[in-house]
Structure formats: structure tokens, C-alpha cells
Amino acid sequence: MRGTLIDGVALAKKIRLRVAEEAAALTAQGTTPGLTVVLVGDDPASAVYVRAKGRASEEAGIRSDTIRLPASTPEHELLALIDRLNADRAVHGILVQMPLPRHIDADVVIRRLDPEKDVDGFHPVNVGLLCAGSKEGFAPCTPAGVMAMLRAYGVETRGAHVVVLGRSNIVGKPMASLLMQAGPDADATVTVCHSRTRDLAEHVRRADIVIAAVGRPHMVTADMVKPGAVVIDVGINRVNDPAAPKGYRLVGDVDFENVKDVASLITPVPGGVGPMTIAMLLQNTVRAAFRALG
């Protein structure tokens, strides 16, 4: 068996084209969707992500602004900026790029966002709506992107056993919540594994769908995957590789080269979940703009 690749690049492109059409329709009505990204500090990876989000926004017809602040910015100044963006009717989505400098409490910052502009889906109001099964809030972009992948490739989740590796607020917890909701494209039985899980490999071997989001290179090996399982690799890790042009390469949490011969469907890294995350961010931003019209 050789698994079929889930092409996140192609799927994200389709979604972004649809988002661009929706953004154009809004602009024709006099409302151009606006996304503001706030970057505090000079973390190289964060800077790369922010540039990618900016380019994708502009291509979709979304006005994109990036506010860069020095790492020394006091927490109260960042909160004051968020208050101004919350009040700005031209800003429909606000994204504060993580991680933040250590002296700034990320939870305080997230709670300061207007939930109606929290296109990352991390505000407690949006988290609560998601857990309650409501469609009114914004789902975090990466889990939402995974759900879109499963739908697009016709993966049956109803009654399936899904193992989610990782319990972060960004991926693991909302991923589990989306999958266990009642209704189409969900209705799964979910096991969440983490660093304190006993017999981890045994849990993973029982899964019909494996979603890895732990940030450990090649943690999921072929002997841990049931033949025919669907494997979604959310991880993206930089590993040293002297033969690579940059001296490193990007790999996932899954040992792709070996697991692809066991799985029925599998996402590559890069080119899998990553592009979908940005596509979902754009989708949330346009949705926020529509909602702002009342």
C-alpha cells in the first residue's frame, strides 16, 4: 500500500479563490475586508509567517496591515493598541502573532481582543462557542483547515476512532472538540494523547485517523500506524541537514517516508496543513467582514 497525498497547496488555492470572490463582492458594496497583524519582537519564524499571511491577504483582495513593535514593548502599550484596533471599523480581523516576549501575558492579550475580530479563534468566547457546538464563533485556523481537508478527501469521521497527538489550545483541544461534535463531518470518537500518556503507540495503532501536533520530528513511525489509517501531520520542525541548501530542512511529526507506505491518505510537510491554516485565516477574516455589515 502507498498512501495518497493530501494536497494542501491545491486545496488551499481553491479556498482562497472562493474567499477572493467573497472579498470582491464585499468591496463592491463599499466594505473591503481588513486584517491587521501585530508582530512584537523579531522572532525569525514569526516574521516569515507574517509575511506569508500578508501576501495571501493581498492576493485575496483583503486589505492587510502589519504593525511591528519592538520586543521591549510594555504589555500596557500592546493592550492599548488592541483597544484602538477593536474600535477601528475598517479592521475586521486582528491577529497577534505568537509567541510574545516573556514579559507579556499572552492570555491577557487574547482576552483583550474583540471576539468578533478574533479571527484566530483563541478568545474564550470563541473557544466556548466551539465547545458548545455553535457555528457562531471562529474556529482556530489549523484545526478548521484539517476538517476542510478531511471533507475534501471524503474521509468518513462518523464513528471513526481519531487519535489526536497534542493537547495545545491552538491545535489539540479545538481539534478534538470539532471532531466530536454531533453532525456531518464529525461524530468521531476521539482520544487525545500527550506527554503523560501511557502506552502511546498502542493508542495510535487503534486509530482510523491520526492527527499529530506535538512538535517532535518523526515521532509517529510506521509501526505505530494501522494499515489504511488516515494520517494528518500538523507538525513542522526544522532539522539540521548539511546537504540542504540552507543547512536544514523542514519535517513533520510523522516519519513520512515510511508511514506513507502504511497509510491510505497522508499529508506531506511542507505542503500539507500549513497552506490550509492561512486559507482558513482569510476565510475567517471575510466572514468577520460580512458579520460587521450586520
C-alpha positions in Angstrom: 0.0 0.0 0.0 1.2 3.5 -0.7 -0.8 6.4 0.7 -2.4 9.1 -1.4 -1.1 12.5 -0.7 -3.5 15.1 0.6 -2.5 18.2 -1.4 -2.9 21.1 1.0 -1.5 23.6 -1.5 -4.1 22.8 -4.2 -7.0 22.7 -1.7 -5.9 25.9 -0.1 -5.8 27.5 -3.5 -9.4 26.6 -4.2 -10.5 28.1 -0.9 -8.5 31.2 -1.4 -10.1 31.7 -4.8 -13.6 31.4 -3.2 -12.5 33.8 -0.5 -11.3 36.3 -3.1 -14.7 36.2 -4.8 -16.4 36.9 -1.5 -14.0 39.7 -0.7 -14.6 41.3 -4.1 -18.3 41.2 -3.5 -17.9 42.9 -0.2 -15.6 45.5 -1.7 -18.2 46.2 -4.4 -20.6 47.0 -1.6 -18.2 49.5 -0.1 -16.5 47.3 2.5 -13.1 46.0 1.9 -12.2 43.2 4.4 -9.3 44.3 6.6 -6.9 42.2 8.6 -4.3 43.7 10.9 -1.4 41.5 12.2 0.6 42.6 15.2 4.1 41.3 15.5 6.0 42.0 18.7 9.7 41.3 18.6 12.0 39.9 15.9 11.4 36.2 16.0 12.6 35.0 12.6 9.9 32.3 12.2 7.2 34.7 13.2 8.4 37.2 10.7 8.2 34.6 7.9 4.7 33.6 8.9 3.5 37.2 9.0 4.9 38.0 5.5 3.2 34.9 4.1 -0.1 36.0 5.7 0.3 39.4 4.2 0.9 38.2 0.7 -2.0 35.8 0.9 -4.3 38.5 2.2 -3.5 40.9 -0.6 -3.9 38.2 -3.3 -7.4 37.5 -1.9 -8.4 41.2 -2.0 -8.1 41.6 1.7 -6.5 44.8 3.0 -3.6 43.7 5.1 -1.7 45.8 7.6 1.2 44.7 9.8 2.1 46.6 12.9 5.6 45.7 14.1 6.6 46.5 17.7 9.9 46.1 19.4 10.4 43.2 21.8 10.7 45.7 24.7 7.1 47.0 24.2 5.3 47.1 27.5 2.2 45.0 27.9 0.0 48.0 28.5 1.1 49.6 25.2 0.2 46.4 23.3 -3.2 46.3 25.1 -3.8 50.0 24.2 -3.1 49.2 20.6 -5.6 46.3 20.6 -8.2 48.6 22.1 -7.6 51.0 19.1 -7.9 48.2 16.6 -11.1 46.9 18.3 -12.6 50.3 17.8 -11.5 50.7 14.2 -14.4 49.8 11.9 -12.1 49.3 9.0 -10.4 46.4 10.8 -12.4 43.2 10.7 -9.8 40.8 11.8 -7.0 41.1 14.4 -4.2 38.6 14.7 -1.5 38.9 17.4 1.4 36.7 16.3 2.6 34.3 18.8 4.9 33.8 20.7 5.0 37.1 22.5 8.0 38.3 24.6 8.1 36.7 28.0 7.1 39.8 29.9 3.8 39.9 28.0 1.0 37.6 29.2 -0.5 36.0 26.1 -3.7 35.1 27.8 -4.3 38.8 28.9 -3.7 39.9 25.3 -6.0 37.3 23.8 -8.8 38.2 26.2 -8.5 41.9 25.2 -9.4 41.1 21.6 -12.9 41.8 20.5 -14.3 38.2 19.9 -15.9 39.4 16.7 -12.4 40.3 15.4 -10.6 37.3 16.8 -10.0 35.5 13.5 -7.5 33.2 15.1 -10.3 31.8 17.3 -8.4 31.9 20.6 -10.6 34.2 22.6 -12.5 32.4 25.5 -15.8 33.4 23.9 -14.9 31.7 20.6 -13.5 28.7 22.5 -16.7 28.4 24.4 -18.9 28.6 21.3 -16.8 25.9 19.7 -17.1 23.6 22.7 -20.8 24.2 22.8 -21.1 23.1 19.1 -22.1 26.6 17.9 -21.3 27.8 14.5 -21.4 31.5 15.6 -17.8 31.8 16.7 -14.5 31.5 14.9 -12.7 28.1 15.0 -8.9 28.1 15.2 -7.4 28.1 11.7 -5.3 25.0 11.8 -8.0 22.6 13.2 -10.5 24.2 10.8 -8.1 23.5 7.9 -7.7 19.9 9.0 -11.5 19.5 9.0 -11.7 21.0 5.5 -9.1 18.5 4.3 -11.0 15.5 5.7 -14.2 16.7 4.0 -12.5 17.4 0.7 -10.9 13.9 0.6 -14.1 12.2 1.6 -12.8 10.8 4.9 -15.6 9.3 7.0 -15.4 10.6 10.5 -18.7 9.4 11.8 -18.0 6.6 14.2 -14.3 6.7 13.4 -11.6 6.5 16.1 -9.4 9.5 15.9 -6.2 9.9 17.9 -5.0 13.5 18.4 -1.4 13.8 19.5 -1.1 17.0 21.4 -3.3 19.0 23.8 -2.4 22.6 23.0 -5.1 25.3 22.9 -4.1 26.1 19.4 -4.5 22.7 17.8 -5.1 19.7 20.0 -8.0 20.8 22.2 -10.0 22.5 19.4 -9.2 19.7 17.0 -10.7 17.2 19.4 -13.8 19.4 20.0 -14.5 19.8 16.3 -14.3 16.1 15.6 -16.6 15.0 18.5 -19.4 17.5 17.6 -22.7 16.0 16.6 -23.5 16.2 12.9 -22.0 15.7 9.4 -18.2 15.6 9.0 -17.8 14.9 12.7 -19.3 12.4 15.1 -15.9 10.8 15.8 -14.7 9.1 18.9 -11.6 11.0 20.0 -8.6 10.1 22.1 -6.3 12.9 23.0 -2.7 11.8 23.8 0.0 13.9 25.3 3.4 13.7 27.0 2.0 11.9 30.0 0.0 9.3 28.0 0.9 5.7 28.8 1.3 3.2 26.0 1.2 5.9 23.4 2.0 3.6 20.5 -0.9 1.3 21.4 -3.4 4.2 21.3 -2.1 5.3 17.9 -2.3 1.8 16.4 -6.0 1.7 17.1 -6.7 4.9 15.3 -8.6 5.2 12.0 -7.4 8.8 11.8 -4.1 10.1 13.3 -3.6 13.8 13.8 -0.1 14.6 15.0 0.5 18.0 16.5 3.3 17.7 19.1 6.3 19.4 17.6 8.7 16.4 17.7 10.3 15.4 14.4 9.3 11.9 13.1 7.6 10.9 16.4 5.0 8.8 14.6 6.7 5.9 13.0 5.3 3.3 10.6 4.9 0.6 13.3 2.6 2.9 15.2 0.1 3.3 12.3 -2.7 0.9 11.5 -2.7 -0.1 7.8 -5.1 2.0 5.9 -5.3 4.8 8.5 -5.5 8.5 7.5 -2.5 10.5 8.8 -2.6 14.2 9.2 0.7 15.8 10.1 0.3 19.2 11.7 3.9 19.4 13.0 6.6 21.5 11.3 10.1 21.1 12.6 13.5 22.3 11.5 16.2 19.6 11.5 19.9 20.1 10.6 20.8 18.8 7.1 24.3 19.7 5.8 23.2 18.6 2.3 20.3 21.0 2.2 20.9 24.5 0.6 20.1 26.3 3.9 21.7 23.7 6.1 18.4 22.4 7.4 15.1 21.0 6.1 11.5 21.0 7.4 9.9 17.8 8.6 6.7 16.9 10.3 5.9 14.9 13.4 5.4 11.9 11.2 8.1 9.7 9.6 6.6 10.5 6.2 8.9 8.3 4.1 7.9 5.1 5.9 4.4 5.9 7.1 3.3 6.8 3.5 3.5 3.1 2.7 1.1 2.2 5.5 -1.5 5.0 5.4 -4.3 5.3 3.0 -4.1 9.1 3.0 -1.3 11.3 4.4 -0.3 15.0 4.4 3.2 16.0 3.4 5.4 18.5 5.3 5.6 21.1 3.9 2.7 21.4 1.5 0.0 19.9 3.7 -1.7 21.5 6.7 0.3 24.8 6.6 -1.3 26.3 3.5 -4.7 25.4 4.9 -4.1 27.4 8.0 -3.6 30.6 6.1 -6.6 29.8 3.9 -8.8 29.5 7.0 -7.5 32.7 8.4 -8.5 34.5 5.2 -11.9 32.8 5.3 -12.5 33.9 8.9 -11.5 37.5 8.0 -14.0 37.7 5.2 -16.6 36.1 7.4 -15.9 38.8 10.1 -16.3 41.5 7.5 -19.7 40.1 6.4 -20.8 40.0 10.1 -19.7 43.6 10.6 -22.2 44.7 8.0 -25.0 43.5 10.3 
